[in-house]
Amino acid sequence: MQVVKRGSDGDSLRGMRAVAIALLLTACGGLGARPASGPELVGVVTFDARHPTPQGTSEALEERPARHVELAVLDATGRVLAEGRCDAEGRFRIEAPAGAARLRVAARVRVRGLDVAIARDAGGRETHVMEVPIDAAPAGGATAPEMRVHAVDETGDAGAFHVVDTLLRGLDAVHAWTGETLPPLFVYWVRGGTREWSFYRGERPAGSGRFALELLGGDPGQASVSDTDEHDEAIILHELGHFVMDRLTSDSSTGGMHPRGARIDPGVAWEEGRATWFALAVLGAPAYQDTIGVQPWGRLRVDEDLEAAEDPFPGMASETSVSKVLWDLSDGVEGLPDADDDGIALGAAPILEAMMAHAREPGAFPSLPSFLRHLGGGRVPEAELRAMLTATGEPADELLPGETLAWPRDLGLGESVTARLDGLSQPAPSGGPNLPITGLDANHTYRVRVERAGMLVVRMDIAGDGQAASRTDLDLELRDLDAELLADGRTESPREALARLVQPGWYIVKVRDGGRGNRAEYRLTVDVESL
């Protein structure tokens, strides 16, 4: 999540292996021998993986190949003597010159134009590596010995390799669906590292062309009971989904909390819901699960089946509705099972392509209704969309609007609008818990079109003193169509005003709860003053 997990502590978990890297010299296996110009190392790299259970991630471990990860042969001083990488089965053949002492295996993959790595630091400077000793430099010949290198979960090495392999799976899916190869990406994950939440961090550092995710690493020394994400494939791919959408489509979310069961800002709901859809489309199953801890001491934080999940407040303000509707549009083709026979089966690739096309529309600031309008404009007849929504319990009238979208609301230059914002009432006026800042009732969104360069002036008059003490503190924001903040007004006063030099284009104005729960009427006016 921008906005959504386990550590290492030497817990005496049943069935967990002791910390070890096995170096077994056996026959070459399936590689076969070939003439060599010098000594070689031949072998395979694997890692431990776990899967979700109702009691946390599984106690049982699955051994998987470390596909395409990078290798280096080092001498006793750490000098690199030779470099290579594993193949799609985790196997490798790499030179081992005289003096070879250690094999370094990095949680980094650079293949098919992709570049993805797991970093031990938030800046992405230190790639996660493990090193194992080379017992003896092998001689070349007809039967090269095999080295088996296994990353175990107790050390945290397996987690790094599981994350990078899961990301590779997602990025390969994007390329298969769209033909696009995305920019370099790193993930900051380390046992005991990030402990607040998992995030897509955007370009880091700015201007570098390299993008970042951050995944929960759990509480130090609390592997069996704390929240960490290295084995939660749905969560890893959800965060990757934010990166994919940001690079290929658009971003209409201002970020922030998005608890299930709350009616939230439709832009936040859209971005969070479609990131979940992306994750499950890659996995090929509608089950969205997020674990805390390890079986039998753990639990599921989220356990949601998109084909069966009950949503008390469905619609454009529900991220569950977004992910369910997108799944129903996609499922019914090979690899995406359809359990509710919803009547539409487009597949994942057409849905992602439609998102890319929708983002290119002038003034697009997408939500679920605007996306369905885009689909209904040519790809899928509106009658079929309405039938699908009705059959799956979604509010068709809200999600298939007429000529005017309910969100964002268009506001012309020189015009004024009067409305009531409410982040205080419990339950919220639209239903569910109140949610200051990101709730549907606590966050109003307007779209403004500017046709000539000038000073865009936004004024808001509050019916009240605008003070937090009186619960009438409202804030004002000006953003671009990627939801990037351009200017804001966050004073405690009965009037907020913004002024910004702008070029022709579309802009977003937001009125938001200024704190922990406010409620007030306001009058909003926008205009452009000539330069």
RODO-2510 file (C-alpha; in nm, 4 decimals, decimal comma):
residues 531
     n   res          X          Y          Z
     1     m     0,0000     0,0000     0,0000
     2     q     0,0918     0,3543    -0,0365
     3     v    -0,0497     0,2921     0,0609
     4     v    -0,0025    -0,2501     0,3346
     5     k     0,5297    -0,8425     0,6816
     6     r     0,7853    -1,0922     0,9468
     7     g     1,1215    -1,0823     1,1216
     8     s     1,3939    -1,3231     1,2338
     9     d     1,4677    -1,4177     1,5892
    10     g     1,5738    -1,7801     1,6149
    11     d     1,2243    -1,8902     1,7252
    12     s     1,1984    -2,2630     1,7884
    13     l     0,9454    -2,3137     1,5098
    14     r     0,8538    -2,6733     1,4361
    15     g     1,0122    -2,7916     1,1128
    16     m     1,2422    -2,4890     1,0661
    17     r     1,5908    -2,5741     0,9611
    18     a     1,9091    -2,4564     1,1288
    19     v     2,0885    -2,1694     0,9607
    20     a     2,2956    -2,3351     0,6913
    21     i     2,4055    -2,3141     0,3322
    22     a     2,4504    -2,6572     0,1795
    23     l     2,7395    -2,7053    -0,0567
    24     l     2,6992    -3,0531    -0,1997
    25     l     2,9338    -3,1898    -0,4619
    26     t     2,7391    -3,4265    -0,6860
    27     a     2,7072    -3,5089    -1,0526
    28     c     2,6276    -3,2127    -1,2765
    29     g     2,2557    -3,2929    -1,2990
    30     g     2,0734    -3,1797    -1,6082
    31     l     2,3265    -2,9209    -1,7237
    32     g     2,5536    -3,1606    -1,9119
    33     a     2,9258    -3,1096    -1,9621
    34     r     3,0896    -2,8883    -2,2181
    35     p     3,4488    -2,8060    -2,3021
    36     a     3,5771    -2,5210    -2,0890
    37     s     3,8674    -2,2827    -2,1255
    38     g     3,9346    -2,2952    -1,7526
    39     p     3,7994    -2,4086    -1,4142
    40     e     3,4258    -2,3605    -1,3573
    41     l     3,1673    -2,3673    -1,0848
    42     v     2,8434    -2,5405    -1,1811
    43     g     2,5391    -2,5467    -0,9555
    44     v     2,1968    -2,4189    -0,8559
    45     v     2,0615    -2,1502    -0,6212
    46     t     1,7318    -2,2038    -0,4394
    47     f     1,5396    -2,0334    -0,1594
    48     d     1,2713    -2,1050     0,1024
    49     a     0,9181    -1,9785     0,0350
    50     r     0,6071    -1,9863     0,2509
    51     h     0,2370    -1,9481     0,1641
    52     p    -0,0604    -1,7949     0,3515
    53     t    -0,2670    -1,9970     0,5975
    54     p    -0,5398    -1,8880     0,8432
    55     q    -0,2716    -1,8961     1,1149
    56     g    -0,0139    -1,6827     0,9367
    57     t     0,2431    -1,7866     0,6811
    58     s     0,2925    -2,1601     0,6557
    59     e     0,5254    -2,3519     0,8795
    60     a     0,5960    -2,5688     0,5767
    61     l     0,8683    -2,4442     0,3424
    62     e     0,8735    -2,4745    -0,0348
    63     e     1,2070    -2,4831    -0,2170
    64     r     1,2083    -2,2631    -0,5283
    65     p     1,4763    -2,1731    -0,7844
    66     a     1,6370    -1,8289    -0,7617
    67     r     1,5689    -1,7294    -1,1220
    68     h     1,8200    -1,5056    -1,3018
    69     v     1,9865    -1,3720    -0,9844
    70     e     2,3368    -1,2285    -1,0151
    71     l     2,6535    -1,4097    -0,9077
    72     a     3,0153    -1,3162    -0,8462
    73     v     3,3237    -1,5249    -0,7649
    74     l     3,5453    -1,3542    -0,5046
    75     d     3,8968    -1,4150    -0,3788
    76     a     3,9903    -1,4118    -0,0108
    77     t     4,0176    -1,0304    -0,0111
    78     g     3,6722    -0,9795    -0,1643
    79     r     3,8015    -0,8923    -0,5097
    80     v     3,5655    -0,9962    -0,7909
    81     l     3,7264    -1,2574    -1,0161
    82     a     3,4277    -1,3483    -1,2349
    83     e     3,0577    -1,2627    -1,2714
    84     g     2,7501    -1,4402    -1,4038
    85     r     2,3880    -1,5154    -1,3276
    86     c     2,1492    -1,8049    -1,2812
    87     d     1,9152    -1,9196    -1,5549
    88     a     1,5353    -1,9621    -1,5377
    89     e     1,5793    -2,2790    -1,3269
    90     g     1,8247    -2,1187    -1,0853
    91     r     2,1191    -2,3076    -1,2370
    92     f     2,4549    -2,1521    -1,3158
    93     r     2,7919    -2,2165    -1,4782
    94     i     3,0546    -1,9566    -1,3935
    95     e     3,4317    -1,9304    -1,4181
    96     a     3,6318    -2,0016    -1,1030
    97     p     3,9848    -1,8693    -1,1593
    98     a     4,2770    -1,9473    -0,9331
    99     g     4,2244    -1,7948    -0,5897
   100     a     3,8442    -1,8342    -0,5948
   101     a     3,7315    -1,8421    -0,2294
   102     r     3,3671    -1,7361    -0,2097
   103     l     3,0535    -1,7202    -0,4229
   104     r     2,8392    -1,4108    -0,3788
   105     v     2,4701    -1,4363    -0,4681
   106     a     2,2785    -1,1086    -0,5030
   107     a     1,9024    -1,0538    -0,4786
   108     r     1,9125    -0,8635    -0,8052
   109     v     1,7845    -0,9536    -1,1495
   110     r     1,8826    -0,7808    -1,4724
   111     v     1,7258    -0,9712    -1,7591
   112     r     1,5137    -0,8908    -2,0666
   113     g     1,5646    -0,5198    -2,0053
   114     l     1,4374    -0,5416    -1,6461
   115     d     1,6378    -0,4301    -1,3452
   116     v     1,4979    -0,5151    -1,0015
   117     a     1,6844    -0,5508    -0,6729
   118     i     1,6286    -0,5904    -0,3000
   119     a     1,8142    -0,3322    -0,0934
   120     r     1,9229    -0,3318     0,2696
   121     d     1,8884     0,0471     0,2910
   122     a     1,6113     0,2933     0,2090
   123     g     1,8242     0,4647    -0,0552
   124     g     1,8765     0,1474    -0,2564
   125     r     2,2553     0,1637    -0,2392
   126     e     2,3289    -0,1757    -0,0760
   127     t     2,1871    -0,4768    -0,2579
   128     h     2,1003    -0,7773    -0,0405
   129     v     2,3687    -1,0433    -0,0933
   130     m     2,4747    -1,3674     0,0684
   131     e     2,8186    -1,5238     0,0387
   132     v     2,9138    -1,8898     0,0673
   133     p     3,2596    -2,0487     0,0709
   134     i     3,3931    -2,2421    -0,2253
   135     d     3,5417    -2,5577    -0,0771
   136     a     3,7898    -2,6069    -0,3580
   137     a     3,8294    -2,4558    -0,7009
   138     p     3,6894    -2,7209    -0,9366
   139     a     3,8810    -2,8351    -1,2375
   140     g     3,7267    -2,8210    -1,5826
   141     g     3,6547    -3,1432    -1,7607
   142     a     3,3874    -3,3828    -1,8684
   143     t     3,2162    -3,3972    -1,5315
   144     a     3,1999    -3,0634    -1,3531
   145     p     3,0917    -3,0879    -0,9879
   146     e     2,7708    -2,9187    -0,8766
   147     m     2,7361    -2,6650    -0,5979
   148     r     2,3982    -2,6348    -0,4278
   149     v     2,3364    -2,2968    -0,2628
   150     h     2,0199    -2,2616    -0,0588
   151     a     1,8899    -1,9402     0,1026
   152     v     1,7126    -2,0221     0,4285
   153     d     1,4296    -1,8256     0,5842
   154     e     1,5761    -1,7929     0,9324
   155     t     1,8545    -1,5626     0,8142
   156     g     1,6280    -1,3404     0,6062
   157     d     1,8098    -1,4377     0,2885
   158     a     1,5142    -1,6399     0,1591
   159     g     1,2808    -1,3441     0,2063
   160     a     1,4926    -1,1218    -0,0166
   161     f     1,5039    -1,3825    -0,2932
   162     h     1,1307    -1,4495    -0,2626
   163     v     1,0519    -1,0796    -0,3035
   164     v     1,2736    -1,0330    -0,6091
   165     d     1,1334    -1,3485    -0,7723
   166     t     0,7746    -1,2329    -0,7107
   167     l     0,8509    -0,8921    -0,8616
   168     l     1,0035    -1,0592    -1,1655
   169     r     0,6814    -1,2560    -1,2094
   170     g     0,4776    -0,9355    -1,1997
   171     l     0,7025    -0,7425    -1,4363
   172     d     0,7035    -1,0309    -1,6832
   173     a     0,3222    -1,0262    -1,6741
   174     v     0,3188    -0,6537    -1,7536
   175     h     0,5447    -0,7121    -2,0527
   176     a     0,3302    -1,0015    -2,1732
   177     w     0,0127    -0,7921    -2,1434
   178     t     0,1405    -0,4631    -2,2853
   179     g     0,4845    -0,5130    -2,4433
   180     e     0,6186    -0,2503    -2,2010
   181     t     0,9450    -0,2813    -2,0060
   182     l     0,9418    -0,0697    -1,6917
   183     p     1,2282     0,1360    -1,5431
   184     p     1,4688     0,0066    -1,2760
   185     l     1,3082    -0,0738    -0,9415
   186     f     1,4446    -0,1515    -0,5974
   187     v     1,2702    -0,2679    -0,2831
   188     y     1,3857    -0,1701     0,0621
   189     w     1,3254    -0,4787     0,2732
   190     v     1,5199    -0,6072     0,5687
   191     r     1,4238    -0,8060     0,8763
   192     g     1,3309    -0,5577     1,1477
   193     g     1,3326    -0,2694     0,8964
   194     t     1,0152    -0,0903     0,7869
   195     r     0,7514    -0,1478     1,0543
   196     e     0,4727     0,1009     0,9790
   197     w     0,3289    -0,0218     0,6485
   198     s     0,4293    -0,1187     0,2946
   199     f     0,4566     0,1603     0,0384
   200     y     0,5268     0,2603    -0,3187
   201     r     0,7762     0,5434    -0,2796
   202     g     0,7978     0,6694    -0,6394
   203     e     1,1241     0,7824    -0,7941
   204     r     1,4070     0,7676    -0,5418
   205     p     1,6087     0,9774    -0,5460
   206     a     1,4167     1,2278    -0,7568
   207     g     1,5505     1,2486    -1,1107
   208     s     1,7399     0,9180    -1,0861
   209     g     1,5089     0,7182    -1,3127
   210     r     1,5012     0,4467    -1,0444
   211     f     1,1860     0,3731    -0,8465
   212     a     1,1317     0,2296    -0,5012
   213     l     0,9000     0,0112    -0,2971
   214     e     0,9258    -0,0367     0,0775
   215     l     0,8001    -0,3573     0,2415
   216     l     0,7299    -0,4374     0,6035
   217     g     1,0164    -0,6163     0,7751
   218     g     0,8498    -0,7060     1,1046
   219     d     0,9553    -0,6376     1,4607
   220     p     1,3166    -0,7286     1,5441
   221     g     1,3344    -1,0651     1,7186
   222     q     0,9629    -1,1346     1,6656
   223     a     0,9548    -1,3502     1,3533
   224     s     0,6692    -1,5708     1,4631
   225     v     0,4162    -1,3035     1,5599
   226     s     0,4911    -0,9737     1,3830
   227     d     0,3879    -0,8314     1,0499
   228     t     0,6257    -0,8711     0,7561
   229     d     0,5587    -0,9007     0,3845
   230     e     0,8347    -1,1018     0,2207
   231     h     0,6153    -1,4118     0,1872
   232     d     0,2887    -1,2278     0,1111
   233     e     0,2887    -1,2420    -0,2670
   234     a    -0,0426    -1,0558    -0,2975
   235     i     0,0974    -0,7649    -0,0943
   236     i     0,4272    -0,7556    -0,2854
   237     l     0,2384    -0,7476    -0,6152
   238     h    -0,0106    -0,4896    -0,4830
   239     e     0,2786    -0,2504    -0,4180
   240     l     0,4252    -0,3358    -0,7568
   241     g     0,0809    -0,2555    -0,9009
   242     h     0,1130     0,1039    -0,7776
   243     f     0,4449     0,1308    -0,9638
   244     v     0,2963    -0,0209    -1,2791
   245     m    -0,0044     0,2129    -1,2793
   246     d     0,2112     0,5154    -1,2042
   247     r     0,4461     0,4419    -1,4934
   248     l     0,1911     0,3282    -1,7518
   249     t    -0,1307     0,5093    -1,6652
   250     s    -0,2087     0,7827    -1,4120
   251     d    -0,2473     0,8507    -1,0418
   252     s    -0,5612     1,0046    -0,8940
   253     s    -0,4829     0,9230    -0,5292
   254     t    -0,3549     1,1632    -0,2669
   255     g    -0,2536     0,8642    -0,0521
   256     g    -0,3390     0,8074     0,3118
   257     m    -0,5390     0,5547     0,5085
   258     h    -0,7947     0,3353     0,3323
   259     p    -0,9442     0,0894     0,5804
   260     r    -1,1851    -0,1660     0,4419
   261     g    -1,5476    -0,0981     0,5283
   262     a    -1,5068     0,2802     0,5002
   263     r    -1,6302     0,4937     0,2112
   264     i    -1,3163     0,6698     0,0972
   265     d    -1,2113     0,9255    -0,1603
   266     p    -1,2885     0,7681    -0,5022
   267     g    -0,9371     0,8416    -0,6293
   268     v    -0,7822     0,6567    -0,3355
   269     a    -1,0339     0,3734    -0,3816
   270     w    -0,9461     0,3486    -0,7518
   271     e    -0,5713     0,3312    -0,7013
   272     e    -0,5848     0,0889    -0,4085
   273     g    -0,8493    -0,1321    -0,5662
   274     r    -0,6776    -0,1639    -0,9009
   275     a    -0,3420    -0,2397    -0,7353
   276     t    -0,5154    -0,5333    -0,5664
   277     w    -0,6710    -0,6371    -0,8986
   278     f    -0,3258    -0,6310    -1,0593
   279     a    -0,1789    -0,8517    -0,7872
   280     l    -0,4508    -1,1136    -0,8178
   281     a    -0,4489    -1,1064    -1,1975
   282     v    -0,0761    -1,1920    -1,1857
   283     l    -0,1394    -1,4686    -0,9328
   284     g    -0,4401    -1,5976    -1,1266
   285     a    -0,6685    -1,6300    -0,8226
   286     p    -0,9228    -1,3944    -0,6586
   287     a    -0,7973    -1,4462    -0,2999
   288     y    -0,6312    -1,1386    -0,1484
   289     q    -0,4502    -1,2422     0,1699
   290     d    -0,2148    -1,0615     0,4040
   291     t    -0,0539    -1,2537     0,6897
   292     i     0,0850    -1,1581     1,0274
   293     g     0,3292    -1,4016     1,1884
   294     v     0,3994    -1,7676     1,1236
   295     q     0,1763    -2,0700     1,1666
   296     p     0,0546    -2,1574     1,4290
   297     w     0,1113    -1,8246     1,6110
   298     g     0,0033    -1,5941     1,3289
   299     r    -0,3203    -1,4817     1,1651
   300     l    -0,4605    -1,3211     0,8534
   301     r    -0,4882    -0,9433     0,8565
   302     v    -0,6826    -0,9548     0,5287
   303     d    -0,8604    -1,2556     0,3800
   304     e    -1,0791    -1,1437     0,0897
   305     d    -1,2207    -1,3447    -0,1985
   306     l    -1,3181    -1,1063    -0,4772
   307     e    -1,5776    -1,3504    -0,6018
   308     a    -1,7468    -1,3781    -0,2623
   309     a    -1,6473    -1,0775    -0,0497
   310     e    -1,9314    -0,8885     0,1152
   311     d    -1,9038    -0,5110     0,0903
   312     p    -2,1411    -0,3149     0,3170
   313     f    -2,0906     0,0091     0,1236
   314     p    -2,0202    -0,0765    -0,2426
   315     g    -1,9667     0,1810    -0,5141
   316     m    -1,7099     0,4290    -0,6383
   317     a    -1,5903     0,5017    -0,2816
   318     s    -1,5100     0,1355    -0,2074
   319     e    -1,1714    -0,0091    -0,2958
   320     t    -1,3299    -0,3532    -0,2650
   321     s    -1,5805    -0,2608    -0,5352
   322     v    -1,2972    -0,1429    -0,7580
   323     s    -1,1001    -0,4665    -0,7271
   324     k    -1,4140    -0,6848    -0,7555
   325     v    -1,5457    -0,5090    -1,0664
   326     l    -1,2047    -0,5219    -1,2363
   327     w    -1,1719    -0,8923    -1,1528
   328     d    -1,5208    -0,9633    -1,2903
   329     l    -1,4343    -0,7781    -1,6107
   330     s    -1,1166    -0,9861    -1,6443
   331     d    -1,2082    -1,3359    -1,5294
   332     g    -1,3493    -1,6198    -1,7362
   333     v    -1,0426    -1,6560    -1,9591
   334     e    -0,7626    -1,9097    -1,9205
   335     g    -0,5688    -1,8464    -1,6024
   336     l    -0,8379    -1,6282    -1,4400
   337     p    -1,1158    -1,8469    -1,2975
   338     d    -1,4740    -1,7162    -1,2884
   339     a    -1,6756    -1,8490    -0,9941
   340     d    -1,9814    -1,6223    -1,0199
   341     d    -2,0482    -1,6405    -1,3946
   342     d    -2,0675    -1,2623    -1,4271
   343     g    -2,1038    -1,2613    -1,8043
   344     i    -1,7957    -1,0642    -1,9144
   345     a    -1,4516    -1,2178    -1,9772
   346     l    -1,1991    -0,9715    -2,1200
   347     g    -0,8773    -1,0963    -1,9602
   348     a    -0,6128    -0,8927    -1,7766
   349     a    -0,4296    -0,7495    -2,0794
   350     p    -0,7321    -0,5650    -2,2260
   351     i    -0,8142    -0,4172    -1,8862
   352     l    -0,4634    -0,2791    -1,8368
   353     e    -0,4580    -0,1528    -2,1962
   354     a    -0,7921     0,0215    -2,1359
   355     m    -0,6493     0,1888    -1,8237
   356     m    -0,3585     0,3165    -2,0314
   357     a    -0,5952     0,4512    -2,2981
   358     h    -0,8264     0,6106    -2,0392
   359     a    -0,5314     0,7908    -1,8794
   360     r    -0,4544     0,9537    -2,2159
   361     e    -0,7986     1,1146    -2,2397
   362     p    -0,7904     1,4960    -2,1931
   363     g    -0,8558     1,5877    -1,8314
   364     a    -0,8620     1,2264    -1,7108
   365     f    -0,8557     1,1956    -1,3320
   366     p    -0,9785     0,8366    -1,3150
   367     s    -1,2175     0,6640    -1,0790
   368     l    -1,4194     0,3467    -1,1230
   369     p    -1,7171     0,5275    -1,2901
   370     s    -1,4950     0,7129    -1,5376
   371     f    -1,3165     0,3894    -1,6280
   372     l    -1,6450     0,2077    -1,6854
   373     r    -1,7607     0,4993    -1,8987
   374     h    -1,4413     0,4589    -2,1027
   375     l    -1,5088     0,0872    -2,1474
   376     g    -1,8708     0,1541    -2,2370
   377     g    -1,7587     0,3993    -2,5017
   378     g    -1,6580     0,1227    -2,7388
   379     r    -1,5106    -0,1918    -2,5891
   380     v    -1,8076    -0,3224    -2,3860
   381     p    -2,1750    -0,2263    -2,4418
   382     e    -2,3185    -0,0385    -2,1452
   383     a    -2,6065    -0,2849    -2,1234
   384     e    -2,3572    -0,5685    -2,0631
   385     l    -2,1767    -0,3650    -1,7972
   386     r    -2,5049    -0,2885    -1,6229
   387     a    -2,6059    -0,6553    -1,6301
   388     m    -2,2701    -0,7601    -1,4807
   389     l    -2,2853    -0,5000    -1,2031
   390     t    -2,6419    -0,5904    -1,1142
   391     a    -2,5630    -0,9627    -1,1065
   392     t    -2,2647    -0,9093    -0,8751
   393     g    -2,4378    -0,6720    -0,6303
   394     e    -2,2714    -0,3474    -0,7377
   395     p    -2,4719    -0,0202    -0,7626
   396     a    -2,5044     0,0134    -1,1399
   397     d    -2,6693     0,3578    -1,1288
   398     e    -2,3774     0,5031    -0,9316
   399     l    -2,1054     0,3308    -1,1320
   400     l    -2,2618     0,3982    -1,4747
   401     p    -2,3500     0,7675    -1,4547
   402     g    -2,5178     0,9675    -1,7267
   403     e    -2,3591     1,2701    -1,8914
   404     t    -2,2124     1,4089    -1,5677
   405     l    -1,9680     1,2230    -1,3471
   406     a    -2,0220     1,2525    -0,9733
   407     w    -1,6447     1,2625    -0,9144
   408     p    -1,4522     1,4766    -0,9660
   409     r    -1,7004     1,7613    -0,9985
   410     d    -1,6243     2,0092    -1,2755
   411     l    -1,5964     2,3720    -1,1654
   412     g    -1,5675     2,6455    -1,4254
   413     l    -1,3531     2,9556    -1,3975
   414     g    -1,5474     3,2374    -1,2361
   415     e    -1,7950     2,9932    -1,0852
   416     s    -1,8658     2,9225    -0,7194
   417     v    -1,9953     2,6151    -0,5416
   418     t    -2,1332     2,5761    -0,1908
   419     a    -2,1083     2,2408    -0,0138
   420     r    -2,0843     2,0817     0,3297
   421     l    -1,7798     1,8798     0,4259
   422     d    -1,8104     1,6353     0,7139
   423     g    -1,5275     1,4340     0,8619
   424     l    -1,6801     1,4409     1,2091
   425     s    -2,0208     1,2711     1,2063
   426     q    -2,0212     0,9080     1,3194
   427     p    -2,1299     0,7192     1,1190
   428     a    -2,0368     0,9244     0,8146
   429     p    -2,3299     1,0771     0,6224
   430     s    -2,2671     0,8394     0,3300
   431     g    -2,2377     0,5369     0,5603
   432     g    -1,9659     0,3535     0,7495
   433     p    -1,7184     0,5017     0,9970
   434     n    -1,6158     0,8637     0,9626
   435     l    -1,2681     0,9002     0,8178
   436     p    -1,1042     1,2435     0,8398
   437     i    -0,8701     1,3396     0,5539
   438     t    -0,9432     1,0490     0,3157
   439     g    -1,3126     0,9745     0,3725
   440     l    -1,5658     1,0411     0,0965
   441     d    -1,7514     1,2974     0,3109
   442     a    -1,4316     1,4549     0,4431
   443     n    -1,2628     1,5081     0,1075
   444     h    -1,4246     1,6956    -0,1840
   445     t    -1,2642     1,7039    -0,5299
   446     y    -1,3133     1,9518    -0,8139
   447     r    -1,1654     1,9613    -1,1647
   448     v    -1,0809     2,2937    -1,3262
   449     r    -0,9869     2,3604    -1,6875
   450     v    -0,7531     2,6533    -1,7588
   451     e    -0,7395     2,7682    -2,1226
   452     r    -0,4798     3,0442    -2,0956
   453     a    -0,1689     3,0983    -1,8892
   454     g    -0,2219     3,3121    -1,5821
   455     m    -0,2571     3,3242    -1,2082
   456     l    -0,5009     3,0593    -1,0924
   457     v    -0,6691     3,1900    -0,7779
   458     v    -0,8718     2,9626    -0,5494
   459     r    -1,0678     3,1017    -0,2554
   460     m    -1,2633     2,9192     0,0119
   461     d    -1,4907     3,0879     0,2675
   462     i    -1,5861     2,8712     0,5659
   463     a    -1,9126     2,9065     0,7576
   464     g    -1,7388     2,9234     1,0943
   465     d    -1,4139     3,0439     1,2409
   466     g    -1,2033     2,7743     1,0733
   467     q    -1,0516     2,6694     1,4039
   468     a    -0,9689     2,3139     1,5048
   469     a    -1,1196     2,3834     1,8466
   470     s    -1,4614     2,4507     1,6899
   471     r    -1,4249     2,1571     1,4469
   472     t    -1,4530     2,3845     1,1418
   473     d    -1,0908     2,3600     1,0232
   474     l    -1,0926     2,2907     0,6470
   475     d    -0,7864     2,2814     0,4205
   476     l    -0,7452     2,3694     0,0542
   477     e    -0,5173     2,2027    -0,2015
   478     l    -0,4252     2,2543    -0,5672
   479     r    -0,2956     1,9483    -0,7511
   480     d    -0,2137     1,8412    -1,1055
   481     l    -0,3742     1,5485    -1,2889
   482     d    -0,1236     1,3079    -1,1319
   483     a    -0,2387     1,4246    -0,7869
   484     e     0,0950     1,5986    -0,7242
   485     l     0,0570     1,8867    -0,4797
   486     l     0,1154     2,2306    -0,6358
   487     a    -0,0016     2,4582    -0,3546
   488     d    -0,1977     2,4336    -0,0320
   489     g    -0,3643     2,6412     0,2387
   490     r    -0,3663     2,4911     0,5869
   491     t    -0,4272     2,7816     0,8218
   492     e    -0,6914     2,7880     1,0947
   493     s    -0,8992     3,0780     0,9679
   494     p    -1,2419     3,1326     0,8079
   495     r    -1,0788     3,1886     0,4679
   496     e    -0,8219     2,9895     0,2745
   497     a    -0,6750     3,1146    -0,0528
   498     l    -0,4251     2,9837    -0,3087
   499     a    -0,2596     3,1573    -0,6019
   500     r    -0,0377     2,9804    -0,8538
   501     l     0,0999     3,0680    -1,1969
   502     v    -0,0257     2,7975    -1,4306
   503     q    -0,0136     2,6991    -1,7949
   504     p    -0,3191     2,5883    -1,9916
   505     g    -0,4435     2,2507    -1,8786
   506     w    -0,6495     2,0687    -1,6186
   507     y    -0,6096     2,1098    -1,2436
   508     i    -0,7564     1,9510    -0,9330
   509     v    -0,8827     2,1482    -0,6333
   510     k    -0,9490     1,9601    -0,3109
   511     v    -1,1250     2,0684     0,0071
   512     r    -1,0237     1,8440     0,2968
   513     d    -1,0835     1,7944     0,6658
   514     g    -0,8017     1,9828     0,8347
   515     g    -0,7415     1,7417     1,1188
   516     r    -0,9020     1,4705     1,3278
   517     g    -1,2636     1,5465     1,2431
   518     n    -1,4183     1,8706     1,1190
   519     r    -1,7569     1,9688     0,9804
   520     a    -1,8526     2,2929     0,8058
   521     e    -2,0168     2,4474     0,5029
   522     y    -1,7915     2,6304     0,2619
   523     r    -1,8061     2,8392    -0,0548
   524     l    -1,5368     2,7698    -0,3176
   525     t    -1,4483     3,0017    -0,6076
   526     v    -1,1847     2,9621    -0,8808
   527     d    -1,0656     3,2065    -1,1450
   528     v    -0,7622     3,2997    -1,3540
   529     e    -0,6091     3,6444    -1,3503
   530     s    -0,4211     3,7467    -1,6650
   531     l    -0,0481     3,7978    -1,6395
***
